[in-house]
Amino acid sequence: MATFLAKSKELALIIPLALRILPEVNRELENWQKLAQAIPCDQLRTQALNSIAGKRFHCQGGSIYAVYTPAKKPVLLRFIVALQTMSDYLDNLSDRIAGAEEKSLRTLHQAMLAAVDLEEPLANWYADFPYHNDGGYLEHLVQACRQMLIQL
């Protein structure tokens, strides 16, 4: 009987995740992918697209929290996907762009603070980075997180 109950609890978690949450996560990622495709700088565009393609499972995994918050699910999902997409993008920039020095990476990662702290000013996070023109991609991610935090 205990095995049956354990399996029932697992199914109660997996079914909503698979049927409702993951499709919404994928739609959010498609929106970010479209924005990433418009990044003017080849190097930044490549890393943005690669991070979405190769690390989408981070957004999918994080979305499990939305199963437990049905009233806030759409807002929470958008927040999780935007924040995780930003984290994965910055991770790619840190690991895969030649010439990025510690100071430039520290400045770049200040965007994460701005995403979760409404008092943190928006800045030129690429100021010390070898490449700059992302067409507003990183700021869009930051602003999306901020908007969702206000709603949460």
Backbone as CSV, one residue per row, in Angstrom:
resi,resn,N_x,N_y,N_z,CA_x,CA_y,CA_z,C_x,C_y,C_z
1,MET,0.815,-1.195,0.000,0.000,0.000,0.000,0.861,1.263,0.000
2,ALA,1.965,1.237,0.766,2.844,2.408,0.836,3.442,2.716,-0.532
3,THR,3.780,1.674,-1.281,4.333,1.877,-2.621,3.305,2.533,-3.530
4,PHE,2.065,2.095,-3.429,0.997,2.684,-4.242,0.823,4.167,-3.917
5,LEU,0.825,4.507,-2.619,0.670,5.907,-2.212,1.846,6.750,-2.686
6,ALA,3.034,6.201,-2.599,4.213,6.935,-3.069,4.111,7.192,-4.567
7,LYS,3.686,6.180,-5.309,3.531,6.344,-6.760,2.430,7.350,-7.075
8,SER,1.359,7.349,-6.287,0.273,8.308,-6.496,0.763,9.733,-6.296
9,LYS,1.589,9.947,-5.284,2.149,11.278,-5.032,3.073,11.699,-6.173
10,GLU,3.856,10.755,-6.658,4.740,11.054,-7.791,3.928,11.452,-9.013
11,LEU,2.881,10.703,-9.296,2.029,11.012,-10.449,1.321,12.348,-10.278
12,ALA,0.920,12.650,-9.052,0.252,13.927,-8.794,1.185,15.099,-9.074
13,LEU,2.460,14.869,-8.999,3.446,15.902,-9.312,3.810,15.893,-10.791
14,ILE,4.029,14.723,-11.339,4.518,14.593,-12.713,3.462,14.969,-13.745
15,ILE,2.229,14.580,-13.539,1.190,14.831,-14.550,0.975,16.323,-14.789
16,PRO,0.763,17.149,-13.750,0.608,18.585,-14.029,1.868,19.196,-14.638
17,LEU,3.021,18.715,-14.190,4.277,19.229,-14.733,4.364,18.940,-16.221
18,ALA,4.101,17.709,-16.595,4.229,17.306,-17.997,3.142,17.902,-18.885
19,LEU,1.931,17.972,-18.383,0.814,18.401,-19.231,0.590,19.908,-19.262
20,ARG,0.898,20.588,-18.168,0.583,22.022,-18.127,1.818,22.908,-18.005
21,ILE,2.735,22.545,-17.157,3.864,23.427,-16.854,4.910,23.423,-17.968
22,LEU,5.373,22.260,-18.368,6.447,22.206,-19.373,6.070,22.857,-20.700
23,PRO,4.844,22.690,-21.198,4.490,23.416,-22.425,4.568,24.936,-22.252
24,GLU,4.194,25.426,-21.083,4.291,26.869,-20.833,5.748,27.315,-20.759
25,VAL,6.588,26.508,-20.138,8.021,26.812,-20.087,8.577,26.882,-21.504
26,ASN,8.210,25.922,-22.324,8.706,25.905,-23.702,8.241,27.128,-24.488
27,ARG,7.013,27.582,-24.248,6.531,28.809,-24.915,7.339,30.026,-24.470
28,GLU,7.612,30.107,-23.191,8.431,31.219,-22.685,9.823,31.187,-23.315
29,LEU,10.400,30.005,-23.381,11.737,29.881,-23.982,11.720,30.243,-25.463
30,GLU,10.646,29.904,-26.160,10.528,30.298,-27.570,10.519,31.816,-27.707
31,ASN,9.851,32.505,-26.786,9.846,33.972,-26.819,11.251,34.533,-26.617
32,TRP,11.981,33.974,-25.657,13.352,34.440,-25.427,14.253,34.083,-26.600
33,GLN,14.007,32.951,-27.212,14.802,32.549,-28.373,14.601,33.530,-29.530
34,LYS,13.371,33.957,-29.756,13.108,34.936,-30.822,13.852,36.232,-30.557
35,LEU,13.848,36.666,-29.317,14.573,37.886,-28.970,16.080,37.679,-29.142
36,ALA,16.569,36.516,-28.753,17.999,36.217,-28.890,18.428,36.173,-30.354
37,GLN,17.566,35.705,-31.219,17.900,35.646,-32.647,18.131,37.028,-33.240
38,ALA,17.594,38.052,-32.601,17.736,39.423,-33.100,18.949,40.147,-32.510
39,ILE,19.734,39.488,-31.675,20.922,40.131,-31.101,21.894,40.464,-32.232
40,PRO,22.297,41.731,-32.361,23.172,42.130,-33.469,24.576,41.517,-33.425
41,CYS,25.158,41.383,-32.250,26.528,40.865,-32.126,26.521,39.344,-32.280
42,ASP,27.288,38.852,-33.248,27.333,37.407,-33.518,27.713,36.589,-32.284
43,GLN,28.749,37.031,-31.566,29.230,36.267,-30.412,28.168,36.195,-29.309
44,LEU,27.531,37.325,-29.039,26.501,37.336,-27.995,25.273,36.545,-28.426
45,ARG,24.884,36.692,-29.684,23.730,35.944,-30.206,23.988,34.445,-30.111
46,THR,25.170,34.015,-30.516,25.508,32.587,-30.471,25.395,32.042,-29.052
47,GLN,25.927,32.767,-28.087,25.887,32.281,-26.705,24.472,32.304,-26.131
48,ALA,23.691,33.301,-26.506,22.298,33.348,-26.041,21.515,32.158,-26.590
49,LEU,21.660,31.910,-27.878,20.932,30.791,-28.496,21.435,29.448,-27.984
50,ASN,22.752,29.319,-27.821,23.307,28.065,-27.304,22.849,27.795,-25.875
51,SER,22.760,28.849,-25.080,22.341,28.631,-23.687,20.886,28.178,-23.619
52,ILE,20.042,28.720,-24.491,18.638,28.283,-24.508,18.539,26.848,-25.013
53,ALA,19.253,26.547,-26.079,19.179,25.206,-26.670,19.780,24.140,-25.753
54,GLY,20.894,24.462,-25.118,21.617,23.454,-24.354,21.278,23.367,-22.882
55,LYS,20.582,24.377,-22.369,20.344,24.395,-20.928,18.872,24.577,-20.567
56,ARG,17.991,24.297,-21.504,16.558,24.488,-21.249,16.075,23.645,-20.076
57,PHE,16.754,22.549,-19.820,16.354,21.682,-18.712,16.446,22.401,-17.366
58,HIS,17.288,23.446,-17.268,17.336,24.221,-16.027,15.996,24.921,-15.788
59,CYS,15.447,25.512,-16.835,14.133,26.172,-16.727,13.044,25.146,-16.454
60,GLN,13.131,24.021,-17.123,12.126,22.980,-16.930,12.168,22.451,-15.500
61,GLY,13.363,22.234,-14.987,13.497,21.748,-13.614,13.016,22.760,-12.591
62,GLY,13.387,24.015,-12.784,12.963,25.064,-11.859,11.467,25.272,-11.842
63,SER,10.833,24.913,-12.937,9.392,25.144,-13.051,8.571,24.256,-12.123
64,ILE,9.188,23.290,-11.499,8.477,22.399,-10.583,7.802,23.198,-9.465
65,TYR,8.390,24.331,-9.099,7.809,25.154,-8.032,6.430,25.679,-8.402
66,ALA,6.180,25.854,-9.672,4.882,26.375,-10.113,3.754,25.370,-9.895
67,VAL,4.076,24.100,-9.782,3.052,23.085,-9.524,2.380,23.360,-8.178
68,TYR,3.151,23.865,-7.228,2.648,24.073,-5.874,2.036,25.453,-5.648
69,THR,2.053,26.299,-6.655,1.515,27.658,-6.507,0.566,27.965,-7.657
70,PRO,-0.542,27.239,-7.769,-1.413,27.403,-8.933,-1.921,28.830,-9.139
71,ALA,-2.160,29.562,-8.067,-2.682,30.928,-8.222,-1.652,31.860,-8.849
72,LYS,-0.387,31.595,-8.627,0.691,32.453,-9.138,1.470,31.786,-10.270
73,LYS,0.974,30.665,-10.759,1.727,29.868,-11.726,2.227,30.657,-12.928
74,PRO,1.397,31.404,-13.652,1.904,32.086,-14.854,3.018,33.088,-14.544
75,VAL,2.842,33.835,-13.466,3.842,34.839,-13.094,5.120,34.155,-12.620
76,LEU,4.979,33.149,-11.792,6.143,32.431,-11.279,6.908,31.757,-12.411
77,LEU,6.199,31.164,-13.351,6.870,30.526,-14.491,7.661,31.540,-15.307
78,ARG,7.060,32.680,-15.584,7.773,33.701,-16.357,9.019,34.171,-15.615
79,PHE,8.890,34.325,-14.298,10.044,34.734,-13.496,11.143,33.677,-13.543
80,ILE,10.783,32.436,-13.281,11.770,31.350,-13.265,12.476,31.248,-14.606
81,VAL,11.720,31.275,-15.684,12.319,31.121,-17.016,13.218,32.307,-17.342
82,ALA,12.783,33.518,-17.044,13.615,34.691,-17.339,14.898,34.673,-16.509
83,LEU,14.786,34.402,-15.224,15.969,34.398,-14.359,16.931,33.280,-14.738
84,GLN,16.409,32.100,-14.997,17.277,30.981,-15.352,17.891,31.172,-16.731
85,THR,17.136,31.745,-17.659,17.672,32.029,-18.994,18.821,33.021,-18.882
86,MET,18.655,34.033,-18.043,19.729,35.001,-17.826,20.944,34.329,-17.194
87,SER,20.724,33.512,-16.195,21.821,32.816,-15.532,22.592,31.936,-16.514
88,ASP,21.871,31.200,-17.336,22.522,30.322,-18.314,23.278,31.123,-19.368
89,TYR,22.707,32.241,-19.804,23.365,33.116,-20.779,24.661,33.676,-20.191
90,LEU,24.597,34.204,-18.977,25.796,34.756,-18.344,26.838,33.674,-18.105
91,ASP,26.391,32.481,-17.778,27.305,31.352,-17.609,28.036,31.061,-18.918
92,ASN,27.300,31.052,-20.023,27.935,30.829,-21.323,28.933,31.934,-21.645
93,LEU,28.561,33.178,-21.388,29.483,34.282,-21.659,30.749,34.141,-20.821
94,SER,30.599,33.686,-19.596,31.754,33.513,-18.710,32.674,32.403,-19.183
95,ASP,32.088,31.325,-19.647,32.863,30.134,-19.994,33.359,30.098,-21.429
96,ARG,32.688,30.802,-22.334,32.944,30.553,-23.753,33.379,31.764,-24.560
97,ILE,33.573,32.893,-23.918,34.035,34.077,-24.640,35.488,34.331,-24.261
98,ALA,36.350,34.259,-25.255,37.772,34.519,-25.026,37.976,35.998,-24.711
99,GLY,38.884,36.268,-23.806,39.224,37.647,-23.489,38.385,38.263,-22.394
100,ALA,37.447,37.524,-21.853,36.626,38.059,-20.762,37.416,37.938,-19.462
101,GLU,37.668,39.071,-18.836,38.438,39.082,-17.599,37.510,39.123,-16.390
102,GLU,38.085,38.877,-15.230,37.284,38.793,-14.008,36.434,40.045,-13.791
103,LYS,37.014,41.222,-13.980,36.262,42.463,-13.769,35.055,42.531,-14.705
104,SER,35.253,42.147,-15.958,34.147,42.212,-16.918,33.039,41.231,-16.548
105,LEU,33.418,40.084,-16.033,32.420,39.085,-15.637,31.672,39.525,-14.380
106,ARG,32.387,40.160,-13.472,31.744,40.676,-12.264,30.715,41.745,-12.639
107,THR,31.114,42.652,-13.528,30.198,43.707,-13.977,28.995,43.097,-14.685
108,LEU,29.242,42.138,-15.539,28.175,41.479,-16.288,27.168,40.810,-15.346
109,HIS,27.670,40.164,-14.320,26.791,39.441,-13.399,26.012,40.356,-12.453
110,GLN,26.314,41.642,-12.451,25.505,42.592,-11.680,24.069,42.608,-12.203
111,ALA,23.884,42.167,-13.429,22.530,42.080,-13.993,21.660,41.135,-13.169
112,MET,22.249,40.099,-12.602,21.478,39.170,-11.763,20.941,39.887,-10.526
113,LEU,21.768,40.742,-9.939,21.304,41.509,-8.780,20.178,42.450,-9.171
114,ALA,20.344,43.111,-10.308,19.313,44.041,-10.778,18.003,43.317,-11.066
115,ALA,18.082,42.068,-11.444,16.875,41.297,-11.760,16.034,40.996,-10.527
116,VAL,16.682,40.885,-9.377,15.954,40.491,-8.166,15.890,41.586,-7.106
117,ASP,16.525,42.712,-7.371,16.511,43.837,-6.434,16.029,45.074,-7.173
118,LEU,14.801,45.471,-6.911,14.206,46.601,-7.621,14.918,47.917,-7.319
119,GLU,15.694,47.960,-6.255,16.457,49.163,-5.903,17.780,49.242,-6.665
120,GLU,18.221,48.131,-7.193,19.491,48.085,-7.942,19.296,48.810,-9.271
121,PRO,20.146,49.788,-9.571,19.951,50.530,-10.827,20.302,49.686,-12.053
122,LEU,19.621,49.987,-13.141,19.998,49.388,-14.417,21.336,49.992,-14.811
123,ALA,22.142,49.225,-15.504,23.494,49.688,-15.822,23.929,49.135,-17.168
124,ASN,25.074,49.588,-17.606,25.698,49.015,-18.797,26.542,47.829,-18.327
125,TRP,25.920,46.676,-18.230,26.591,45.499,-17.692,27.681,44.976,-18.615
126,TYR,27.674,45.391,-19.858,28.714,44.987,-20.805,29.890,45.966,-20.826
127,ALA,29.901,46.958,-19.951,30.896,48.039,-19.999,32.328,47.526,-20.089
128,ASP,32.655,46.489,-19.364,34.024,45.969,-19.345,34.184,44.704,-20.183
129,PHE,33.128,44.288,-20.832,33.122,43.029,-21.584,33.611,43.268,-23.012
130,PRO,34.230,42.279,-23.640,34.750,42.473,-25.005,33.674,42.763,-26.056
131,TYR,32.447,42.341,-25.823,31.353,42.555,-26.778,30.224,43.293,-26.061
132,HIS,29.474,44.107,-26.821,28.509,44.984,-26.167,27.094,44.938,-26.727
133,ASN,26.931,44.809,-27.999,25.633,45.058,-28.623,24.738,43.819,-28.611
134,ASP,23.934,43.718,-27.556,22.992,42.591,-27.477,21.580,43.006,-27.871
135,GLY,21.430,44.230,-28.365,20.112,44.691,-28.790,19.104,44.809,-27.655
136,GLY,19.592,44.892,-26.423,18.705,45.008,-25.268,18.299,43.682,-24.645
137,TYR,18.878,42.588,-25.116,18.486,41.254,-24.646,18.620,41.106,-23.126
138,LEU,19.785,41.431,-22.588,20.006,41.262,-21.152,19.082,42.175,-20.342
139,GLU,18.904,43.387,-20.797,17.996,44.292,-20.080,16.553,43.785,-20.131
140,HIS,16.151,43.201,-21.244,14.803,42.615,-21.322,14.640,41.500,-20.283
141,LEU,15.658,40.673,-20.129,15.603,39.608,-19.124,15.478,40.206,-17.721
142,VAL,16.297,41.217,-17.438,16.253,41.874,-16.131,14.874,42.478,-15.885
143,GLN,14.367,43.200,-16.860,13.069,43.864,-16.701,11.931,42.854,-16.543
144,ALA,12.014,41.750,-17.254,10.988,40.709,-17.111,10.979,40.174,-15.684
145,CYS,12.153,39.914,-15.133,12.233,39.432,-13.749,11.638,40.451,-12.789
146,ARG,11.996,41.700,-12.972,11.494,42.756,-12.084,9.968,42.856,-12.151
147,GLN,9.443,42.815,-13.354,7.986,42.906,-13.514,7.283,41.742,-12.825
148,MET,7.855,40.558,-12.945,7.237,39.394,-12.314,7.359,39.473,-10.793
149,LEU,8.478,39.972,-10.286,8.626,40.120,-8.834,7.582,41.069,-8.266
150,ILE,7.319,42.142,-8.972,6.294,43.092,-8.526,4.941,42.386,-8.438
151,GLN,4.651,41.538,-9.410,3.367,40.825,-9.415,3.302,39.721,-8.359
152,LEU,4.458,39.169,-8.034,4.474,38.123,-7.006,4.306,38.740,-5.630
